C-alpha cells in the first residue's frame, strides 16, 4: 500500500470514529508543492464539514485528534481547514526497500479476476500498416500493459476483416498482377490495390504454383486466402518490430460461419424491422440517435451486422469489459454498438472505445507526407526506420489519444533534454552509471540519511507509482504514465545536481543515496516498459 492510500484509510477511520462513513474515493490526498505545507495535504474537512455540522477548521481539529499518527511526524491546519501532513522520515524511506525487493514487479497490483478484452489495430489485411495504425497500436498495447500491471486479466485481440468487398478487390488485384507475370493481358480493378506489396504477393504465388491457377475456377478464392495470409504475416512482422503482440486473431469469416448472422437477427427479434427493402436495427430505442441499417436492399449485410455478432461472441467468451481502440471517425459507432449489446441484456458500460486522432509528421519544418515505398501513405516500418521505435512509442503515448498529434521527427532523434524520451532514458542510463561507479559500496536500503528536498521529492514520487497506474487505467490514458516518467526524470536530474551520490569520505550517506538510485532505476524501467519503451544502461 502506498502512502496516499494509507493516509486515506487513516482519515476514513478517523471520520468513522467521529460518526460519519466517508467513501474512500471522496477523500483527496495530494502531494504538496511547497514542503513548508507538509508532504501531503487534504481538503476533506472543508469538503465534508456539512456532514458533521461543524465548520471546517473545527472538523480538521477533530480529525487530527482521532487520526492514527503512526508514520506521521506531525499535522498542521492551514487556511480555512486544509490538513497538512508531515510524514516521518521512516515512512518515506521505507519505499526504497520495497522497490528493491520487488524489482520488476514493483507497481504490480494483485489479480482482480476481471477479464478485459482490448481490441486494437485490426487493420484490413490488404496492405502495409500506416502511421494511423501505428498510433492506435501504441495506445492499445500501452493500455494492455497498464491494465495487466493493474491486476486485470487482459486479452489482446486483432479482428481480421477477411470477408467483404475489400477482400474481393484484393483477390482481383493479385489476379491482375499474376496475369502480368505470365505475360497475359491484365487490368487492375479500379477499386483494387495498386501498391508494390500486391505485385510481391503475386510473384510469391507464382513462385509457389507457377501457372496452375489459370486452370482453377476458384482462382480468386485461392488468391484471397493466400493474399490474406501473406499480408497478415507482414503485419505481424511489423507489429513485432513495434513491440506489439496479440493473443488472439479472430477471423470475420469464422464469425460469419454456421449462420451466425441470421441467428443473431432472429435473436434481436422485435428490434429488427424492414423498411424500403432493407433491414434496420432499432438502436434509437436505447442510446443511438437513429436506427441503423444491418442489411441493404441488395441483400448484403452492412459491416455493423457482423460486428454485433463479433462483440456478442467476445462477451460470450467471459469478458467483463470490452475496450476497442478506433480512429476518431468512428465516434458515431459507439452508441450503436452499446445499444446492440444492451439488447442482449449487457450494461452499456461493458463496451468502451478509445478514439485515436490522426498524426501529422513534421520534418525540417514541413509536413512529411509520402512514403518512399508505398507512394500514398507513410508506413509504420518507414517511420520506425526514420526515428526508432522508442521515440514512436513514447511520442504516441504522451498525448491524449483524442488530441491531434504533430510528430516532430527532428525532435524525435535529437539527443538533448528537449527530446522527452531521450531525457527519460538518459536519466535511467545516468543512474546505471552511478550505481556501477559505486558497486563496491553496500546499499543502505533503510536509507535513513535522506532528508534533502530533492531526495524527499523523489521518495514521494516513487511512492505514487501505483496511483499513476490506477489513474491511467481509470481514464484509459497512457499519457498519465509518460507524465509520471517525465517528472521522475526531472527529479532524478535535480537530485544528481543537488546531491553528491558517491562520497568516499561519507560512505554512510553514499550508501543511502545509492539505494535511492537503485530504486529510481527500477521504477524508471518499469514505467518505460508500460509504454513499450526500452531503458538503456548506456547512452
C-alpha positions as CSV (number, residue, x, y, z in Angstrom):
1,X,0.0,0.0,0.0
2,X,1.4,3.4,-1.0
3,X,1.5,6.4,1.3
4,X,-1.5,8.2,-0.2
5,X,-3.7,5.1,0.2
6,X,-2.5,4.7,3.8
7,X,-3.4,8.3,4.6
8,X,-6.8,8.0,3.0
9,X,-7.6,5.0,5.2
10,X,-6.4,6.8,8.3
11,X,-8.6,9.8,7.6
12,X,-11.5,7.5,6.7
13,X,-11.2,5.7,10.0
14,X,-10.9,9.0,12.0
15,X,-14.1,10.2,10.3
16,X,-15.9,6.9,11.1
17,X,-14.9,7.4,14.8
18,X,-16.5,10.9,14.6
19,X,-19.7,9.4,13.3
20,X,-19.6,9.6,9.5
21,X,-18.6,7.0,6.9
22,X,-16.8,8.8,4.1
23,X,-16.2,6.8,0.8
24,X,-12.5,6.4,0.2
25,X,-12.9,8.0,-3.3
26,X,-14.2,11.1,-1.7
27,X,-11.0,11.6,0.3
28,X,-8.5,13.5,-1.7
29,X,-4.8,13.4,-0.7
30,X,-2.4,15.5,-2.8
31,X,1.4,15.9,-2.7
32,X,2.3,19.4,-1.7
33,X,4.4,21.6,-4.0
34,X,5.8,23.6,-1.0
35,X,7.5,21.5,1.7
36,X,6.6,24.1,4.3
37,X,3.0,23.0,3.8
38,X,3.8,19.4,4.6
39,X,4.4,16.3,2.4
40,X,0.8,15.7,1.7
41,X,-2.4,17.8,2.1
42,X,-6.2,17.0,2.2
43,X,-9.3,19.2,1.9
44,X,-11.5,16.6,3.5
45,X,-12.5,18.9,6.4
46,X,-13.8,21.5,4.0
47,X,-15.5,19.1,1.7
48,X,-17.3,17.2,4.4
49,X,-18.0,19.9,7.1
50,X,-21.7,19.9,6.4
51,X,-22.0,16.2,7.1
52,X,-20.5,16.8,10.5
53,X,-22.4,20.0,11.1
54,X,-19.3,21.9,12.1
55,X,-17.0,24.4,10.5
56,X,-14.0,23.1,8.5
57,X,-11.3,24.1,10.9
58,X,-13.1,22.6,13.9
59,X,-13.6,19.3,11.9
60,X,-10.0,19.3,10.9
61,X,-9.0,19.6,14.6
62,X,-11.4,16.7,15.4
63,X,-9.9,14.5,12.6
64,X,-6.3,15.3,13.8
65,X,-7.2,14.3,17.3
66,X,-8.6,11.0,16.2
67,X,-6.1,10.0,13.4
68,X,-3.6,7.2,13.7
69,X,-0.2,9.1,13.9
70,X,2.0,6.1,13.0
71,X,4.2,7.1,10.1
72,X,3.1,10.7,10.5
73,X,5.5,13.1,12.2
74,X,3.0,15.9,12.8
75,X,-0.1,17.6,11.2
76,X,-0.9,21.2,10.8
77,X,-4.1,23.0,9.9
78,X,-3.8,25.7,7.2
79,X,-6.2,28.4,5.9
80,X,-9.9,27.6,6.2
81,X,-9.3,23.9,7.0
82,X,-6.6,22.3,4.9
83,X,-5.0,19.3,6.7
84,X,-1.2,19.4,6.1
85,X,0.5,16.1,6.9
86,X,4.3,15.9,7.6
87,X,5.5,12.3,7.3
88,X,8.1,10.7,9.4
89,X,11.4,10.0,7.6
90,X,11.0,6.3,8.0
91,X,7.6,6.3,6.3
92,X,9.1,7.9,3.3
93,X,12.3,5.9,3.0
94,X,10.6,2.5,3.5
95,X,9.6,2.6,-0.1
96,X,13.2,2.0,-1.2
97,X,13.4,-1.4,0.5
98,X,10.1,-2.4,-1.0
99,X,11.1,-1.3,-4.6
100,X,14.4,-3.1,-4.4
101,X,12.8,-6.3,-3.1
102,X,10.0,-6.3,-5.7
103,X,12.2,-5.2,-8.6
104,X,10.3,-5.6,-12.0
105,X,7.2,-6.5,-10.0
106,X,7.0,-3.1,-8.3
107,X,3.8,-1.4,-9.3
108,X,2.0,-4.7,-9.9
109,X,-1.4,-4.8,-8.3
110,X,-3.0,-8.1,-7.0
111,X,-5.1,-10.0,-9.5
112,X,-8.6,-8.6,-9.8
113,X,-10.0,-11.7,-11.6
114,X,-11.6,-9.4,-14.1
115,X,-11.3,-10.4,-17.8
116,X,-10.7,-7.5,-20.2
117,X,-10.6,-7.8,-23.9
118,X,-8.7,-5.0,-25.7
119,X,-9.0,-4.9,-29.4
120,X,-6.8,-2.6,-31.4
121,X,-5.1,-2.1,-34.8
122,X,-7.4,-4.6,-36.7
123,X,-6.3,-3.2,-40.0
124,X,-7.6,-4.8,-43.1
125,X,-5.1,-7.4,-44.4
126,X,-4.9,-5.6,-47.7
127,X,-1.7,-3.6,-47.4
128,X,1.1,-2.2,-45.2
129,X,0.3,-0.7,-41.7
130,X,0.5,3.0,-41.9
131,X,1.1,5.6,-39.2
132,X,-2.6,5.9,-38.3
133,X,-2.4,2.2,-37.3
134,X,0.9,2.9,-35.5
135,X,-0.7,5.4,-33.1
136,X,-3.5,3.0,-32.4
137,X,-1.1,0.2,-31.9
138,X,1.0,2.2,-29.4
139,X,-2.1,3.3,-27.5
140,X,-3.7,-0.2,-27.5
141,X,-0.5,-2.0,-26.5
142,X,0.2,0.5,-23.7
143,X,-3.3,0.1,-22.4
144,X,-2.8,-3.7,-22.3
145,X,0.4,-3.3,-20.4
146,X,-1.1,-0.8,-17.9
147,X,-4.2,-2.9,-17.3
148,X,-2.2,-6.0,-16.8
149,X,0.0,-4.1,-14.3
150,X,-3.1,-3.0,-12.5
151,X,-4.2,-6.6,-12.0
152,X,-6.6,-7.2,-14.8
153,X,-6.6,-10.4,-16.9
154,X,-6.0,-8.9,-20.3
155,X,-6.5,-10.5,-23.8
156,X,-5.1,-8.6,-26.8
157,X,-7.2,-9.2,-29.8
158,X,-6.9,-8.4,-33.5
159,X,-10.1,-8.7,-35.6
160,X,-9.2,-9.8,-39.2
161,X,-11.6,-8.4,-41.7
162,X,-11.2,-11.2,-44.2
163,X,-14.7,-11.1,-45.6
164,X,-16.4,-8.5,-47.7
165,X,-15.7,-6.4,-50.8
166,X,-12.2,-5.3,-49.8
167,X,-11.1,-8.9,-49.9
168,X,-12.6,-9.5,-53.3
169,X,-10.8,-6.4,-54.6
170,X,-7.5,-7.7,-53.1
171,X,-8.0,-11.1,-54.9
172,X,-8.8,-9.3,-58.2
173,X,-5.7,-7.1,-57.8
174,X,-3.5,-10.2,-57.2
175,X,-5.0,-11.9,-60.2
176,X,-4.2,-8.9,-62.4
177,X,-0.5,-8.9,-61.2
178,X,-0.4,-12.7,-61.6
179,X,-1.5,-12.3,-65.3
180,X,1.1,-9.6,-65.7
181,X,3.8,-12.0,-64.5
182,X,2.6,-14.6,-67.0
183,X,2.7,-12.0,-69.8
184,X,-1.1,-12.2,-70.2
185,X,-3.4,-9.2,-70.7
186,X,-4.5,-7.7,-67.4
187,X,-6.5,-4.8,-66.0
188,X,-6.1,-3.6,-62.5
189,X,-9.5,-3.1,-60.9
190,X,-10.5,0.5,-60.3
191,X,-11.3,-0.2,-56.7
192,X,-8.3,-2.5,-56.3
193,X,-4.9,-2.3,-54.6
194,X,-2.2,-0.9,-56.7
195,X,0.7,-1.0,-54.2
196,X,4.0,-2.8,-54.7
197,X,3.0,-5.3,-52.0
198,X,0.3,-6.8,-54.3
199,X,2.9,-7.3,-57.0
200,X,5.2,-9.1,-54.5
201,X,2.3,-11.3,-53.3
202,X,1.5,-12.3,-56.9
203,X,5.2,-13.1,-57.6
204,X,5.3,-15.3,-54.5
205,X,2.2,-17.1,-55.5
206,X,3.6,-17.7,-59.0
207,X,6.9,-19.0,-57.4
208,X,4.8,-21.4,-55.3
209,X,2.4,-22.8,-58.0
210,X,3.6,-21.5,-61.4
211,X,0.7,-21.1,-63.9
212,X,-1.5,-23.7,-62.2
213,X,-4.0,-21.1,-61.1
214,X,-5.0,-20.4,-64.7
215,X,-7.0,-23.7,-64.7
216,X,-8.5,-23.2,-61.3
217,X,-12.1,-22.0,-61.4
218,X,-11.8,-21.0,-57.8
219,X,-8.7,-18.9,-58.5
220,X,-10.0,-15.7,-56.9
221,X,-10.8,-17.6,-53.7
222,X,-7.3,-19.1,-53.6
223,X,-5.7,-15.7,-54.3
224,X,-7.8,-14.1,-51.5
225,X,-6.8,-16.8,-49.0
226,X,-3.1,-16.7,-49.8
227,X,-3.1,-12.9,-50.1
228,X,-4.6,-12.6,-46.6
229,X,-2.0,-15.0,-45.2
230,X,0.9,-13.1,-46.7
231,X,-0.4,-9.7,-45.7
232,X,-1.1,-10.8,-42.2
233,X,2.4,-12.3,-41.9
234,X,3.8,-8.9,-42.9
235,X,1.6,-7.1,-40.5
236,X,2.7,-9.4,-37.6
237,X,6.4,-8.8,-38.5
238,X,5.9,-5.0,-38.5
239,X,4.0,-5.2,-35.2
240,X,6.7,-7.3,-33.7
241,X,9.3,-4.7,-34.6
242,X,6.9,-2.2,-32.9
243,X,6.9,-4.4,-29.8
244,X,3.2,-5.3,-30.2
245,X,2.0,-8.9,-29.9
246,X,-1.6,-10.3,-29.9
247,X,-3.0,-13.2,-28.0
248,X,-5.9,-13.8,-30.4
249,X,-6.5,-13.2,-34.1
250,X,-10.2,-13.5,-34.8
251,X,-11.4,-14.1,-38.4
252,X,-14.6,-12.3,-39.7
253,X,-15.2,-15.3,-41.9
254,X,-15.2,-17.6,-38.8
255,X,-17.6,-15.2,-37.1
256,X,-20.0,-15.5,-40.0
257,X,-19.9,-19.3,-40.0
258,X,-22.9,-21.6,-39.3
259,X,-25.5,-18.9,-40.0
260,X,-24.3,-16.8,-37.0
261,X,-25.6,-13.6,-38.5
262,X,-29.0,-15.0,-39.3
263,X,-29.2,-16.4,-35.8
264,X,-28.3,-13.1,-34.3
265,X,-31.0,-11.3,-36.3
266,X,-33.6,-13.9,-35.1
267,X,-32.4,-13.3,-31.5
268,X,-32.8,-9.5,-31.9
269,X,-36.5,-10.1,-32.7
270,X,-38.7,-7.1,-32.5
271,X,-35.7,-4.8,-32.5
272,X,-35.3,-5.6,-36.3
273,X,-37.7,-4.2,-38.8
274,X,-37.9,-3.9,-42.6
275,X,-38.2,-0.6,-44.4
276,X,-37.8,0.2,-48.1
277,X,-36.5,-3.3,-48.8
278,X,-33.7,-3.0,-46.1
279,X,-33.4,-4.4,-42.6
280,X,-33.0,-1.9,-39.7
281,X,-31.9,-2.3,-36.1
282,X,-33.9,-0.1,-33.7
283,X,-30.8,1.2,-31.8
284,X,-32.6,4.5,-31.2
285,X,-34.7,2.7,-28.6
286,X,-31.5,2.6,-26.5
287,X,-28.6,5.1,-26.9
288,X,-28.3,5.8,-30.6
289,X,-29.6,8.9,-32.3
290,X,-31.2,6.9,-35.1
291,X,-31.8,3.3,-36.2
292,X,-29.1,1.6,-38.3
293,X,-29.2,-0.5,-41.5
294,X,-28.0,-4.0,-40.9
295,X,-28.9,-5.5,-44.3
296,X,-29.0,-3.5,-47.5
297,X,-31.7,-3.6,-50.2
298,X,-29.3,-5.8,-52.4
299,X,-29.1,-8.4,-49.6
300,X,-25.6,-7.5,-48.4
301,X,-25.0,-7.1,-44.7
302,X,-23.5,-3.8,-43.6
303,X,-20.3,-4.1,-41.6
304,X,-22.2,-3.3,-38.5
305,X,-24.1,-6.6,-38.5
306,X,-21.1,-9.0,-38.3
307,X,-19.6,-6.6,-35.8
308,X,-22.5,-7.2,-33.5
309,X,-22.1,-10.9,-33.8
310,X,-18.3,-10.4,-33.1
311,X,-18.8,-8.4,-29.9
312,X,-21.5,-10.7,-28.6
313,X,-19.1,-13.5,-29.2
314,X,-16.5,-11.7,-27.1
315,X,-18.9,-11.3,-24.2
316,X,-19.9,-15.0,-24.5
317,X,-16.2,-15.8,-24.0
318,X,-16.5,-14.5,-20.5
319,X,-15.1,-10.9,-20.7
320,X,-16.4,-8.4,-18.2
321,X,-15.2,-5.4,-20.3
322,X,-14.6,-4.8,-23.9
323,X,-12.2,-2.0,-24.9
324,X,-11.8,-1.1,-28.6
325,X,-9.2,1.4,-30.0
326,X,-10.6,3.0,-33.1
327,X,-10.0,6.0,-35.3
328,X,-11.7,9.3,-34.3
329,X,-14.0,9.0,-37.3
330,X,-15.8,6.1,-35.5
331,X,-17.4,8.4,-32.9
332,X,-20.9,7.6,-34.2
333,X,-20.2,3.9,-33.9
334,X,-20.0,3.8,-30.1
335,X,-23.7,4.2,-29.1
336,X,-25.0,1.9,-31.8
337,X,-22.7,-0.9,-30.5
338,X,-23.6,-0.2,-26.9
339,X,-27.3,-0.3,-27.9
340,X,-26.9,-3.7,-29.7
341,X,-25.2,-5.2,-26.6
342,X,-28.0,-3.8,-24.4
343,X,-30.4,-5.8,-26.5
344,X,-28.6,-8.8,-25.1
345,X,-29.0,-7.6,-21.5
346,X,-25.5,-6.3,-21.1
347,X,-24.7,-3.0,-19.4
348,X,-23.7,-0.2,-21.7
349,X,-20.6,0.2,-19.5
350,X,-19.2,-3.2,-20.7
351,X,-18.2,-1.6,-24.0
352,X,-15.8,1.3,-24.2
353,X,-14.0,2.9,-27.1
354,X,-10.7,4.8,-27.1
355,X,-10.8,7.2,-30.0
356,X,-7.5,8.0,-31.6
357,X,-6.9,11.1,-33.7
358,X,-4.7,11.4,-36.7
359,X,-1.0,12.1,-36.7
360,X,0.8,14.7,-38.8
361,X,4.5,14.2,-39.2
362,X,6.8,17.2,-39.4
363,X,10.3,17.0,-40.8
364,X,12.6,20.0,-41.4
365,X,9.7,22.3,-40.5
366,X,7.3,21.0,-43.2
367,X,4.7,18.2,-43.2
368,X,6.1,14.8,-44.2
369,X,3.5,13.1,-46.4
370,X,4.5,10.5,-48.8
371,X,6.1,7.1,-48.3
372,X,9.1,6.2,-50.4
373,X,7.8,2.7,-50.8
374,X,4.0,2.9,-50.8
375,X,3.7,6.2,-52.6
376,X,0.4,7.2,-50.9
377,X,0.8,6.8,-47.2
378,X,3.6,6.8,-44.6
379,X,4.1,3.2,-43.4
380,X,4.8,2.1,-39.8
381,X,8.0,0.4,-40.9
382,X,9.3,3.6,-42.6
383,X,8.8,5.8,-39.6
384,X,10.4,3.1,-37.3
385,X,13.4,3.2,-39.6
386,X,13.5,7.0,-39.6
387,X,13.1,7.8,-35.9
388,X,13.3,4.5,-34.0
389,X,10.7,2.5,-32.1
390,X,11.4,4.1,-28.7
391,X,10.6,7.6,-29.9
392,X,7.5,6.5,-31.8
393,X,6.1,4.6,-28.8
394,X,6.8,7.4,-26.4
395,X,5.6,10.3,-28.6
396,X,2.4,8.4,-29.4
397,X,1.7,7.7,-25.7
398,X,2.5,11.1,-24.3
399,X,-0.6,12.9,-25.7
400,X,-4.3,12.1,-25.1
401,X,-5.4,9.9,-28.0
402,X,-8.3,12.2,-28.7
403,X,-5.9,15.1,-29.4
404,X,-4.3,15.7,-32.8
405,X,-0.6,15.0,-32.7
406,X,2.1,16.8,-34.6
407,X,5.0,14.4,-34.6
408,X,8.3,16.3,-34.8
409,X,10.6,13.8,-36.5
410,X,13.7,16.1,-35.9
411,X,13.0,16.3,-32.2
412,X,12.4,12.6,-32.0
413,X,16.0,11.9,-33.0
414,X,17.6,14.8,-31.1
415,X,19.9,13.8,-28.3
416,X,19.1,16.6,-25.9
417,X,16.9,17.3,-22.9
418,X,14.4,18.8,-25.4
419,X,13.5,15.3,-26.6
420,X,11.3,13.8,-23.8
421,X,12.2,10.2,-24.5
422,X,15.9,10.9,-24.6
423,X,15.5,12.9,-21.3
424,X,13.9,9.9,-19.6
425,X,16.3,7.3,-21.0
426,X,19.3,9.4,-20.1
427,X,18.1,9.6,-16.5
428,X,18.0,5.8,-16.4
429,X,21.4,5.5,-18.0
430,X,22.8,8.1,-15.6
431,X,21.5,6.0,-12.6
432,X,23.1,2.9,-14.1
433,X,26.4,4.7,-14.4
434,X,26.3,6.0,-10.8
435,X,25.4,2.5,-9.5
436,X,28.3,1.0,-11.4
437,X,30.7,3.5,-10.1
438,X,29.6,2.8,-6.5
439,X,29.2,-1.0,-6.9
440,X,31.7,-1.6,-4.1
441,X,29.6,0.4,-1.6
442,X,26.9,-1.7,0.2
443,X,23.4,-0.3,-0.3
444,X,21.7,1.0,2.8
445,X,18.1,0.2,1.9
446,X,16.8,1.7,5.2
447,X,18.1,5.0,3.7
448,X,17.9,6.9,6.9
449,X,20.2,9.7,5.7
450,X,17.9,11.1,3.1
451,X,16.5,14.5,4.1
452,X,17.4,17.0,1.3
453,X,14.5,18.4,-0.6
454,X,15.4,16.6,-3.9
455,X,15.7,13.3,-2.0
456,X,12.3,13.7,-0.3
457,X,10.6,14.7,-3.6
458,X,12.0,11.5,-5.2
459,X,10.8,9.3,-2.4
460,X,7.2,10.8,-2.6
461,X,7.2,10.4,-6.4
462,X,8.4,6.7,-6.2
463,X,5.5,6.1,-3.7
464,X,3.0,7.4,-6.2
465,X,3.7,4.9,-9.0
466,X,0.8,2.7,-8.2
467,X,-1.6,5.7,-8.2
468,X,-0.3,6.8,-11.6
469,X,-1.1,3.3,-13.0
470,X,-4.5,3.3,-11.4
471,X,-5.2,6.8,-12.8
472,X,-4.1,5.7,-16.2
473,X,-6.5,2.8,-16.2
474,X,-9.3,4.9,-14.9
475,X,-9.0,7.4,-17.7
476,X,-7.6,4.9,-20.3
477,X,-4.8,7.4,-20.7
478,X,-1.2,6.1,-21.2
479,X,-0.1,9.8,-21.1
480,X,-0.6,9.6,-17.4
481,X,2.4,7.2,-17.4
482,X,4.6,9.4,-19.6
483,X,3.7,12.3,-17.4
484,X,4.9,10.3,-14.4
485,X,8.1,9.3,-16.3
486,X,8.9,12.9,-17.2
487,X,8.5,14.1,-13.6
488,X,10.6,11.2,-12.4
489,X,13.4,12.1,-14.9
490,X,13.2,15.7,-13.8
491,X,13.5,14.8,-10.1
492,X,16.4,12.4,-10.9
493,X,18.4,15.1,-12.7
494,X,17.6,17.6,-9.9
495,X,18.8,15.1,-7.3
496,X,22.0,14.5,-9.3
497,X,22.7,18.2,-9.4
498,X,22.0,18.8,-5.7
499,X,23.5,15.7,-4.1
500,X,26.9,14.1,-4.3
501,X,26.0,10.5,-4.5
502,X,29.4,8.8,-4.2
503,X,31.4,10.4,-1.5
504,X,34.2,8.2,-0.3
505,X,34.6,10.3,2.8
506,X,31.0,9.9,3.8
507,X,30.1,6.3,2.9
508,X,27.1,6.3,5.3
509,X,25.3,8.9,3.2
510,X,26.5,7.5,-0.1
511,X,25.1,4.0,0.7
512,X,21.6,5.6,1.3
513,X,21.8,7.6,-1.9
514,X,22.9,4.6,-3.9
515,X,19.9,2.7,-2.6
516,X,17.7,5.6,-3.7
517,X,19.4,5.5,-7.2
518,X,18.7,1.8,-7.4
519,X,15.0,2.3,-6.5
520,X,14.7,5.1,-9.1
521,X,16.4,3.0,-11.7
522,X,13.9,0.1,-11.1
523,X,10.8,2.4,-11.2
524,X,12.0,4.2,-14.3
525,X,12.5,1.0,-16.2
526,X,9.1,-0.3,-15.0
527,X,7.4,2.9,-16.1
528,X,9.1,2.9,-19.5
529,X,8.1,-0.7,-20.0
530,X,4.4,0.2,-19.6
531,X,4.6,2.3,-22.7
532,X,6.8,-0.1,-24.7
533,X,10.0,1.9,-24.4
534,X,13.4,0.5,-23.6
535,X,15.5,1.5,-20.6
536,X,19.2,1.6,-21.9
537,X,22.0,1.3,-19.4
538,X,24.4,3.3,-21.6
539,X,23.9,6.3,-23.9
